[in-house]
Amino acid sequence: MSEVRTDLLFSDELGTELCRIDVQEDFLTKNEDLIEKEYREKQAWGLLSSIDLHSCNPEKIRSAEQIKKFVIELCILIDMKRFGECVVVNFGEDPKVSGFSMMQLIETSLISGHFVNLTNDIYLDIFSCKYYSPEVVAEFAKEFFEAKDCKINYLLRK
């Protein structure tokens, strides 16, 4: 197996940075198991993950087609059934917030995101009553949009 490395930033529910680590693939598997274990033990109703991706490929985040492609591939990857079409709208007069916003209903809830032109950052949220791996989503998004790093926050809903 080839070594996969990534830079992950973990924070608590208030957004306080806990640590930033360069990890190998085996850590992702261990951490994924911990989140899923917590989800099962607490009998969570749902899982919300917020993933911040920094310094992404500007061409990709400014392309409605690429954003829609990402959503389709992500839903396949995490086994979520899309409900309706993905909505991608470019708006925002203030340069701080201008860029595409995306929303995709899924059978188990919602995927949304905002793509910031000024910084080439992405703010992605996935909420589902069906378990999925936040790490898998973060790694896929980081690779797809060629982000320099990412930050994952997750919250169990009960």
RAKA-V460660 format. One record per pair of residues at least 24 apart in sequence whose C-alpha atoms are under 6 Angstrom apart, sorted by the first residue. I is the first residue (numbers start at 1). J is the second residue. If there is no record, write none. Layout:
I_J, I_J
This chain:
7_149, 8_150, 8_151, 9_151, 10_152, 44_156, 44_157, 44_158, 45_129, 45_157, 45_158, 46_128, 46_129, 46_156, 46_157, 47_127, 47_128, 47_155, 47_156, 47_157, 48_126, 48_127, 48_154, 48_155, 49_125, 49_126, 49_153, 49_154, 50_124, 50_125, 50_152, 50_153, 51_123, 51_124, 51_151, 51_152, 52_122, 52_123, 52_150, 52_151, 53_121, 53_122, 53_147, 53_150, 54_121, 54_147, 54_148, 54_149, 55_120, 55_121, 55_147, 55_148, 56_120, 56_121, 56_145, 56_146, 56_147, 57_145, 57_146, 58_120, 61_115, 81_106, 81_107, 82_106, 83_107
